[in-house]
Amino acid sequence: MHTPTFNQRLVAEVLQGDFLARHVPTIRALYKQQCQAMLGALAQEMNGLGVRWNRPLGGMFLWLQLPQGMDAAALLPHAVARGVAFVPGAAFFAANPVQENLRLSFTTADETQIRAGIAVLAQVIQDHLPC
């Protein structure tokens, strides 16, 4: 006989009740607000740096493309040293990775943190633009 683990019991409780029906609209509204904050911060801070980004229709991430010749993986330690992290995008390509891409999460920070983080990221990019 199999005894359910705590995690299994917890998931069963969540699925049987109305928690998801109540929680999903709240979290969707929060993620939309955080995404809009990041998009606004990018428009303000990345102006003139040759950086592009997508406008996600959902999810928890935004993709940013650095100027030609920049390497997101090489930029990461400089950003981390300033308190900002991202995921280099090359790992998400099955073949022919694009070194200029990076993935930003907008779900784990509030609007103030998002604006401050994007400002720092813009400065790091500015400091490492290819000649």
DRENKOLVO-701561 format. One record per atom (N, C-alpha, C, CB): residue number from 1; atom name; y, z, x. Coordinates in nm, 3 decimals, padded with zeros to 5 digits. Glycine has a CB too. Example, Ala and Ser with C-alpha at 12.3 -4.5 7.8 and 13.67 -1.06 7.14 Angstrom:
BEGIN
n, atom, north, up, east
1, N, -00.569, 00.780, 01.319
1, CA, -00.450, 00.780, 01.230
1, C, -00.330, 00.780, 01.320
1, CB, -00.447, 00.905, 01.131
2, N, -00.225, 00.708, 01.285
2, CA, -00.106, 00.714, 01.367
2, C, 00.003, 00.787, 01.290
2, CB, -00.060, 00.572, 01.408
% end
This chain:
BEGIN
n, atom, north, up, east
1, N, -00.118, 00.000, 00.083
1, CA, 00.000, 00.000, 00.000
1, C, 00.125, 00.000, 00.088
1, CB, 00.000, 00.121, -00.095
2, N, 00.220, -00.083, 00.054
2, CA, 00.344, -00.095, 00.130
2, C, 00.451, -00.005, 00.070
2, CB, 00.392, -00.243, 00.133
3, N, 00.512, 00.078, 00.154
3, CA, 00.622, 00.163, 00.111
3, C, 00.753, 00.094, 00.151
3, CB, 00.612, 00.306, 00.173
4, N, 00.841, 00.069, 00.055
4, CA, 00.968, 00.002, 00.089
4, C, 01.052, 00.086, 00.186
4, CB, 01.049, -00.028, -00.038
5, N, 01.118, 00.019, 00.275
5, CA, 01.208, 00.088, 00.367
5, C, 01.337, 00.121, 00.292
5, CB, 01.238, 00.002, 00.494
6, N, 01.420, 00.203, 00.357
6, CA, 01.549, 00.238, 00.298
6, C, 01.630, 00.112, 00.270
6, CB, 01.627, 00.332, 00.390
7, N, 01.633, 00.020, 00.368
7, CA, 01.710, -00.104, 00.350
7, C, 01.658, -00.186, 00.232
7, CB, 01.704, -00.189, 00.478
8, N, 01.528, -00.194, 00.219
8, CA, 01.470, -00.268, 00.107
8, C, 01.506, -00.203, -00.026
8, CB, 01.317, -00.278, 00.122
9, N, 01.502, -00.070, -00.031
9, CA, 01.539, 00.000, -00.154
9, C, 01.687, -00.021, -00.186
9, CB, 01.508, 00.151, -00.142
10, N, 01.771, -00.018, -00.084
10, CA, 01.913, -00.038, -00.103
10, C, 01.942, -00.178, -00.158
10, CB, 01.988, -00.016, 00.028
11, N, 01.880, -00.279, -00.099
11, CA, 01.898, -00.416, -00.146
11, C, 01.849, -00.430, -00.290
11, CB, 01.823, -00.515, -00.054
12, N, 01.737, -00.370, -00.322
12, CA, 01.685, -00.375, -00.459
12, C, 01.784, -00.313, -00.557
12, CB, 01.549, -00.304, -00.467
13, N, 01.843, -00.201, -00.521
13, CA, 01.942, -00.135, -00.606
13, C, 02.064, -00.225, -00.629
13, CB, 01.986, -00.002, -00.544
14, N, 02.113, -00.284, -00.521
14, CA, 02.230, -00.370, -00.531
14, C, 02.200, -00.490, -00.621
14, CB, 02.275, -00.418, -00.392
15, N, 02.084, -00.551, -00.606
15, CA, 02.049, -00.669, -00.684
15, C, 02.023, -00.636, -00.830
15, CB, 01.928, -00.736, -00.624
16, N, 01.977, -00.517, -00.860
16, CA, 01.946, -00.480, -00.998
16, C, 02.072, -00.441, -01.076
16, CB, 01.847, -00.364, -01.001
17, N, 02.171, -00.387, -01.008
17, CA, 02.293, -00.344, -01.076
17, C, 02.393, -00.457, -01.085
17, CB, 02.354, -00.226, -01.004
18, N, 02.516, -00.421, -01.121
18, CA, 02.621, -00.521, -01.132
18, C, 02.717, -00.517, -01.013
18, CB, 02.697, -00.500, -01.262
19, N, 02.673, -00.455, -00.904
19, CA, 02.758, -00.441, -00.786
19, C, 02.809, -00.576, -00.736
19, CB, 02.683, -00.370, -00.675
20, N, 02.719, -00.672, -00.719
20, CA, 02.761, -00.803, -00.668
20, C, 02.858, -00.872, -00.763
20, CB, 02.640, -00.891, -00.645
21, N, 02.832, -00.865, -00.890
21, CA, 02.921, -00.929, -00.988
21, C, 03.060, -00.868, -00.983
21, CB, 02.863, -00.917, -01.129
22, N, 03.069, -00.740, -00.956
22, CA, 03.198, -00.673, -00.946
22, C, 03.262, -00.693, -00.809
22, CB, 03.183, -00.524, -00.973
23, N, 03.182, -00.696, -00.704
23, CA, 03.234, -00.698, -00.568
23, C, 03.276, -00.837, -00.519
23, CB, 03.131, -00.641, -00.475
24, N, 03.203, -00.939, -00.553
24, CA, 03.229, -01.073, -00.501
24, C, 03.371, -01.122, -00.533
24, CB, 03.128, -01.171, -00.557
25, N, 03.422, -01.109, -00.654
25, CA, 03.560, -01.154, -00.678
25, C, 03.663, -01.078, -00.592
25, CB, 03.595, -01.137, -00.825
26, N, 03.640, -00.952, -00.570
26, CA, 03.732, -00.872, -00.487
26, C, 03.731, -00.921, -00.344
26, CB, 03.693, -00.723, -00.492
27, N, 03.613, -00.942, -00.288
27, CA, 03.603, -00.984, -00.149
27, C, 03.653, -01.128, -00.131
27, CB, 03.458, -00.971, -00.099
28, N, 03.630, -01.213, -00.231
28, CA, 03.682, -01.350, -00.225
28, C, 03.834, -01.350, -00.221
28, CB, 03.632, -01.432, -00.344
29, N, 03.896, -01.268, -00.303
29, CA, 04.043, -01.260, -00.304
29, C, 04.096, -01.208, -00.171
29, CB, 04.091, -01.169, -00.420
30, N, 04.028, -01.109, -00.114
30, CA, 04.069, -01.054, 00.015
30, C, 04.056, -01.160, 00.124
30, CB, 03.986, -00.930, 00.050
31, N, 03.942, -01.229, 00.129
31, CA, 03.922, -01.333, 00.231
31, C, 04.025, -01.445, 00.217
31, CB, 03.779, -01.390, 00.221
32, N, 04.059, -01.482, 00.094
32, CA, 04.161, -01.586, 00.073
32, C, 04.294, -01.541, 00.130
32, CB, 04.174, -01.620, -00.078
33, N, 04.331, -01.418, 00.105
33, CA, 04.456, -01.362, 00.156
33, C, 04.457, -01.360, 00.309
33, CB, 04.478, -01.221, 00.100
34, N, 04.346, -01.318, 00.368
34, CA, 04.337, -01.313, 00.514
34, C, 04.339, -01.453, 00.574
34, CB, 04.211, -01.239, 00.557
35, N, 04.273, -01.547, 00.510
35, CA, 04.273, -01.687, 00.557
35, C, 04.415, -01.742, 00.552
35, CB, 04.178, -01.774, 00.471
36, N, 04.486, -01.718, 00.443
36, CA, 04.623, -01.765, 00.431
36, C, 04.712, -01.703, 00.538
36, CB, 04.679, -01.733, 00.292
37, N, 04.689, -01.576, 00.569
37, CA, 04.766, -01.509, 00.674
37, C, 04.741, -01.577, 00.809
37, CB, 04.730, -01.359, 00.682
38, N, 04.614, -01.611, 00.837
38, CA, 04.583, -01.675, 00.963
38, C, 04.643, -01.816, 00.969
38, CB, 04.431, -01.681, 00.984
39, N, 04.634, -01.890, 00.861
39, CA, 04.691, -02.024, 00.859
39, C, 04.843, -02.018, 00.880
39, CB, 04.659, -02.094, 00.726
40, N, 04.907, -01.923, 00.818
40, CA, 05.051, -01.907, 00.836
40, C, 05.087, -01.870, 00.979
40, CB, 05.104, -01.802, 00.742
41, N, 05.010, -01.778, 01.037
41, CA, 05.034, -01.737, 01.176
41, C, 05.011, -01.852, 01.271
41, CB, 04.945, -01.618, 01.213
42, N, 04.909, -01.931, 01.248
42, CA, 04.883, -02.048, 01.333
42, C, 04.998, -02.146, 01.325
42, CB, 04.752, -02.116, 01.292
43, N, 05.047, -02.174, 01.204
43, CA, 05.158, -02.268, 01.189
43, C, 05.282, -02.219, 01.263
43, CB, 05.191, -02.289, 01.040
44, N, 05.304, -02.090, 01.260
44, CA, 05.422, -02.034, 01.326
44, C, 05.406, -02.026, 01.477
44, CB, 05.450, -01.895, 01.272
45, N, 05.292, -01.980, 01.525
45, CA, 05.274, -01.949, 01.668
45, C, 05.227, -02.066, 01.752
45, CB, 05.177, -01.838, 01.683
46, N, 05.154, -02.161, 01.694
46, CA, 05.096, -02.269, 01.773
46, C, 05.183, -02.394, 01.777
46, CB, 04.960, -02.306, 01.718
47, N, 05.300, -02.387, 01.717
47, CA, 05.391, -02.500, 01.712
47, C, 05.423, -02.550, 01.854
47, CB, 05.520, -02.462, 01.638
48, N, 05.398, -02.678, 01.877
48, CA, 05.431, -02.739, 02.005
48, C, 05.325, -02.723, 02.114
48, CB, 05.557, -02.684, 02.054
49, N, 05.213, -02.658, 02.083
49, CA, 05.110, -02.636, 02.185
49, C, 05.000, -02.743, 02.182
49, CB, 05.048, -02.500, 02.166
50, N, 05.003, -02.834, 02.087
50, CA, 04.899, -02.936, 02.078
50, C, 04.767, -02.884, 02.024
50, CB, 04.875, -02.997, 02.212
51, N, 04.773, -02.775, 01.949
51, CA, 04.654, -02.713, 01.891
51, C, 04.642, -02.759, 01.747
51, CB, 04.662, -02.556, 01.899
52, N, 04.517, -02.786, 01.704
52, CA, 04.490, -02.824, 01.565
52, C, 04.388, -02.728, 01.506
52, CB, 04.440, -02.971, 01.556
53, N, 04.385, -02.719, 01.374
53, CA, 04.289, -02.632, 01.307
53, C, 04.259, -02.687, 01.169
53, CB, 04.342, -02.487, 01.298
54, N, 04.148, -02.641, 01.114
54, CA, 04.109, -02.683, 00.980
54, C, 04.167, -02.587, 00.876
54, CB, 03.955, -02.691, 00.967
55, N, 04.164, -02.628, 00.752
55, CA, 04.204, -02.544, 00.639
55, C, 04.077, -02.521, 00.556
55, CB, 04.321, -02.611, 00.553
56, N, 04.006, -02.411, 00.584
56, CA, 03.878, -02.390, 00.516
56, C, 03.895, -02.373, 00.365
56, CB, 03.809, -02.268, 00.573
57, N, 03.797, -02.422, 00.292
57, CA, 03.795, -02.407, 00.147
57, C, 03.715, -02.284, 00.105
57, CB, 03.737, -02.532, 00.081
58, N, 03.654, -02.220, 00.201
58, CA, 03.575, -02.100, 00.175
58, C, 03.520, -02.047, 00.307
58, CB, 03.459, -02.129, 00.076
59, N, 03.437, -01.949, 00.297
59, CA, 03.373, -01.893, 00.416
59, C, 03.455, -01.784, 00.481
59, CB, 03.348, -02.002, 00.515
60, N, 03.426, -01.759, 00.608
60, CA, 03.486, -01.648, 00.680
60, C, 03.548, -01.691, 00.813
60, CB, 03.383, -01.541, 00.703
61, N, 03.545, -01.820, 00.842
61, CA, 03.588, -01.867, 00.974
61, C, 03.681, -01.986, 00.962
61, CB, 03.466, -01.903, 01.059
62, N, 03.754, -02.005, 01.068
62, CA, 03.845, -02.118, 01.082
62, C, 03.816, -02.180, 01.219
62, CB, 03.997, -02.073, 01.069
63, N, 03.822, -02.311, 01.227
63, CA, 03.797, -02.381, 01.353
63, C, 03.928, -02.427, 01.413
63, CB, 03.703, -02.500, 01.333
64, N, 03.944, -02.402, 01.540
64, CA, 04.065, -02.440, 01.613
64, C, 04.026, -02.534, 01.726
64, CB, 04.139, -02.314, 01.669
65, N, 04.106, -02.638, 01.747
65, CA, 04.081, -02.730, 01.857
65, C, 04.198, -02.720, 01.955
65, CB, 04.065, -02.877, 01.805
66, N, 04.164, -02.682, 02.077
66, CA, 04.262, -02.669, 02.185
66, C, 04.304, -02.807, 02.233
66, CB, 04.204, -02.587, 02.302
67, N, 04.414, -02.816, 02.307
67, CA, 04.453, -02.945, 02.364
67, C, 04.344, -03.003, 02.454
67, CB, 04.584, -02.929, 02.442
68, N, 04.342, -03.134, 02.462
68, CA, 04.245, -03.206, 02.545
68, C, 04.241, -03.146, 02.685
68, CB, 04.280, -03.357, 02.552
69, N, 04.119, -03.122, 02.734
69, CA, 04.101, -03.072, 02.870
69, C, 04.091, -02.921, 02.881
69, CB, 04.211, -03.118, 02.955
70, N, 04.123, -02.848, 02.775
70, CA, 04.109, -02.703, 02.780
70, C, 03.966, -02.665, 02.745
70, CB, 04.210, -02.633, 02.683
71, N, 03.918, -02.558, 02.802
71, CA, 03.782, -02.510, 02.779
71, C, 03.790, -02.373, 02.712
71, CB, 03.701, -02.503, 02.913
72, N, 03.744, -02.365, 02.587
72, CA, 03.750, -02.239, 02.512
72, C, 03.674, -02.127, 02.583
72, CB, 03.694, -02.259, 02.371
73, N, 03.559, -02.159, 02.642
73, CA, 03.481, -02.056, 02.711
73, C, 03.557, -02.001, 02.832
73, CB, 03.345, -02.113, 02.756
74, N, 03.629, -02.087, 02.902
74, CA, 03.707, -02.042, 03.018
74, C, 03.830, -01.961, 02.973
74, CB, 03.752, -02.163, 03.103
75, N, 03.881, -01.991, 02.854
75, CA, 03.998, -01.921, 02.801
75, C, 03.962, -01.783, 02.747
75, CB, 04.062, -02.004, 02.691
76, N, 03.838, -01.766, 02.702
76, CA, 03.795, -01.642, 02.637
76, C, 03.824, -01.516, 02.718
76, CB, 03.649, -01.650, 02.608
77, N, 03.788, -01.507, 02.846
77, CA, 03.814, -01.382, 02.919
77, C, 03.963, -01.346, 02.926
77, CB, 03.759, -01.392, 03.060
78, N, 04.049, -01.447, 02.929
78, CA, 04.193, -01.422, 02.932
78, C, 04.241, -01.364, 02.799
78, CB, 04.269, -01.552, 02.964
79, N, 04.183, -01.414, 02.690
79, CA, 04.217, -01.362, 02.557
79, C, 04.163, -01.220, 02.540
79, CB, 04.162, -01.454, 02.447
80, N, 04.039, -01.199, 02.581
80, CA, 03.978, -01.066, 02.569
80, C, 04.057, -00.962, 02.650
80, CB, 03.830, -01.070, 02.616
81, N, 04.105, -01.002, 02.767
81, CA, 04.186, -00.911, 02.848
81, C, 04.313, -00.868, 02.775
81, CB, 04.222, -00.977, 02.982
82, N, 04.356, -00.948, 02.679
82, CA, 04.476, -00.917, 02.600
82, C, 04.440, -00.862, 02.462
82, CB, 04.563, -01.042, 02.584
83, N, 04.311, -00.833, 02.439
83, CA, 04.269, -00.769, 02.315
83, C, 04.235, -00.862, 02.201
83, CB, 04.373, -00.679, 02.271
84, N, 04.214, -00.991, 02.230
84, CA, 04.181, -01.089, 02.126
84, C, 04.050, -01.157, 02.163
84, CB, 04.296, -01.195, 02.110
85, N, 03.963, -01.172, 02.064
85, CA, 03.834, -01.238, 02.089
85, C, 03.815, -01.353, 01.990
85, CB, 03.718, -01.136, 02.077
86, N, 03.738, -01.450, 02.032
86, CA, 03.698, -01.563, 01.948
86, C, 03.562, -01.609, 01.998
86, CB, 03.803, -01.680, 01.952
87, N, 03.502, -01.702, 01.927
87, CA, 03.374, -01.757, 01.969
87, C, 03.396, -01.900, 02.015
87, CB, 03.268, -01.751, 01.853
88, N, 03.367, -01.930, 02.144
88, CA, 03.377, -02.069, 02.189
88, C, 03.288, -02.159, 02.103
88, CB, 03.338, -02.081, 02.338
89, N, 03.339, -02.274, 02.066
89, CA, 03.269, -02.359, 01.972
89, C, 03.156, -02.442, 02.030
89, CB, 03.364, -02.448, 01.910
90, N, 03.148, -02.456, 02.162
90, CA, 03.046, -02.542, 02.222
90, C, 02.905, -02.503, 02.179
90, CB, 03.057, -02.538, 02.373
91, N, 02.881, -02.375, 02.158
91, CA, 02.747, -02.327, 02.121
91, C, 02.703, -02.376, 01.983
91, CB, 02.744, -02.175, 02.124
92, N, 02.796, -02.424, 01.902
92, CA, 02.763, -02.467, 01.767
92, C, 02.727, -02.615, 01.758
92, CB, 02.877, -02.438, 01.675
93, N, 02.729, -02.687, 01.871
93, CA, 02.695, -02.828, 01.875
93, C, 02.552, -02.844, 01.922
93, CB, 02.792, -02.905, 01.966
94, N, 02.474, -02.923, 01.850
94, CA, 02.335, -02.949, 01.891
94, C, 02.332, -03.039, 02.015
94, CB, 02.255, -03.013, 01.776
95, N, 02.425, -03.130, 02.023
95, CA, 02.435, -03.222, 02.137
95, C, 02.582, -03.250, 02.162
95, CB, 02.355, -03.356, 02.111
96, N, 02.615, -03.284, 02.284
96, CA, 02.752, -03.319, 02.322
96, C, 02.854, -03.214, 02.278
96, CB, 02.788, -03.453, 02.262
97, N, 02.843, -03.093, 02.331
97, CA, 02.936, -02.987, 02.290
97, C, 03.081, -03.021, 02.322
97, CB, 02.898, -02.856, 02.357
98, N, 03.169, -02.979, 02.235
98, CA, 03.312, -02.999, 02.253
98, C, 03.369, -02.869, 02.308
98, CB, 03.383, -03.041, 02.119
99, N, 03.415, -02.873, 02.432
99, CA, 03.463, -02.752, 02.500
99, C, 03.595, -02.701, 02.444
99, CB, 03.478, -02.779, 02.648
100, N, 03.671, -02.787, 02.377
100, CA, 03.803, -02.749, 02.327
100, C, 03.798, -02.671, 02.196
100, CB, 03.887, -02.872, 02.308
101, N, 03.683, -02.662, 02.131
101, CA, 03.674, -02.597, 02.001
101, C, 03.646, -02.448, 02.013
101, CB, 03.565, -02.662, 01.918
102, N, 03.702, -02.372, 01.918
102, CA, 03.670, -02.231, 01.907
102, C, 03.672, -02.190, 01.761
102, CB, 03.767, -02.144, 01.990
103, N, 03.600, -02.082, 01.732
103, CA, 03.588, -02.033, 01.595
103, C, 03.659, -01.899, 01.585
103, CB, 03.439, -02.020, 01.552
104, N, 03.744, -01.885, 01.484
104, CA, 03.817, -01.762, 01.458
104, C, 03.769, -01.702, 01.326
104, CB, 03.970, -01.787, 01.456
105, N, 03.749, -01.573, 01.324
105, CA, 03.714, -01.503, 01.201
105, C, 03.839, -01.440, 01.143
105, CB, 03.605, -01.396, 01.225
106, N, 03.860, -01.456, 01.014
106, CA, 03.975, -01.393, 00.950
106, C, 03.934, -01.277, 00.859
106, CB, 04.052, -01.495, 00.870
107, N, 03.806, -01.238, 00.860
107, CA, 03.758, -01.136, 00.766
107, C, 03.754, -00.995, 00.823
107, CB, 03.623, -01.173, 00.719
108, N, 03.769, -00.979, 00.951
108, CA, 03.751, -00.847, 01.011
108, C, 03.882, -00.782, 01.055
108, CB, 03.659, -00.857, 01.130
109, N, 03.994, -00.842, 01.015
109, CA, 04.125, -00.790, 01.055
109, C, 04.220, -00.797, 00.935
109, CB, 04.183, -00.868, 01.176
110, N, 04.315, -00.704, 00.932
110, CA, 04.415, -00.711, 00.825
110, C, 04.524, -00.811, 00.866
110, CB, 04.477, -00.570, 00.796
111, N, 04.618, -00.835, 00.775
111, CA, 04.719, -00.938, 00.798
111, C, 04.805, -00.908, 00.921
111, CB, 04.808, -00.952, 00.676
112, N, 04.839, -00.785, 00.943
112, CA, 04.919, -00.748, 01.060
112, C, 04.842, -00.777, 01.188
112, CB, 04.960, -00.599, 01.054
113, N, 04.715, -00.740, 01.191
113, CA, 04.632, -00.767, 01.308
113, C, 04.614, -00.917, 01.329
113, CB, 04.496, -00.699, 01.293
114, N, 04.599, -00.991, 01.221
114, CA, 04.583, -01.137, 01.232
114, C, 04.708, -01.198, 01.295
114, CB, 04.556, -01.199, 01.092
115, N, 04.825, -01.162, 01.244
115, CA, 04.950, -01.219, 01.299
115, C, 04.965, -01.183, 01.447
115, CB, 05.072, -01.168, 01.220
116, N, 04.938, -01.057, 01.481
116, CA, 04.951, -01.014, 01.621
116, C, 04.849, -01.086, 01.709
116, CB, 04.933, -00.861, 01.633
117, N, 04.726, -01.099, 01.661
117, CA, 04.621, -01.165, 01.739
117, C, 04.650, -01.313, 01.762
117, CB, 04.489, -01.151, 01.670
118, N, 04.700, -01.381, 01.661
118, CA, 04.733, -01.523, 01.677
118, C, 04.851, -01.539, 01.773
118, CB, 04.767, -01.587, 01.540
119, N, 04.947, -01.447, 01.769
119, CA, 05.059, -01.453, 01.865
119, C, 05.009, -01.438, 02.007
119, CB, 05.164, -01.344, 01.833
120, N, 04.916, -01.345, 02.030
120, CA, 04.858, -01.326, 02.163
120, C, 04.780, -01.450, 02.204
120, CB, 04.767, -01.201, 02.167
121, N, 04.698, -01.503, 02.113
121, CA, 04.620, -01.622, 02.145
121, C, 04.712, -01.739, 02.180
121, CB, 04.529, -01.660, 02.026
122, N, 04.820, -01.755, 02.109
122, CA, 04.915, -01.863, 02.139
122, C, 04.973, -01.846, 02.279
122, CB, 05.027, -01.866, 02.035
123, N, 05.004, -01.723, 02.317
123, CA, 05.059, -01.699, 02.451
123, C, 04.954, -01.728, 02.559
123, CB, 05.108, -01.553, 02.463
124, N, 04.829, -01.690, 02.533
124, CA, 04.722, -01.718, 02.629
124, C, 04.705, -01.868, 02.645
124, CB, 04.589, -01.652, 02.584
125, N, 04.707, -01.941, 02.533
125, CA, 04.696, -02.087, 02.540
125, C, 04.814, -02.144, 02.618
125, CB, 04.690, -02.148, 02.397
126, N, 04.933, -02.099, 02.586
126, CA, 05.054, -02.146, 02.657
126, C, 05.041, -02.124, 02.806
126, CB, 05.180, -02.073, 02.603
127, N, 04.992, -02.007, 02.844
127, CA, 04.977, -01.973, 02.986
127, C, 04.874, -02.059, 03.059
127, CB, 04.939, -01.828, 03.000
128, N, 04.781, -02.121, 02.984
128, CA, 04.672, -02.196, 03.047
128, C, 04.670, -02.344, 03.009
128, CB, 04.540, -02.134, 03.010
129, N, 04.780, -02.395, 02.957
129, CA, 04.786, -02.537, 02.924
129, C, 04.766, -02.619, 03.050
129, CB, 04.920, -02.572, 02.857
130, N, 04.686, -02.727, 03.040
130, CA, 04.670, -02.814, 03.158
130, C, 04.801, -02.882, 03.193
130, CB, 04.560, -02.920, 03.133
131, N, 04.818, -02.907, 03.320
131, CA, 04.943, -02.972, 03.369
131, C, 04.955, -03.113, 03.321
131, CB, 04.950, -02.970, 03.521
% end
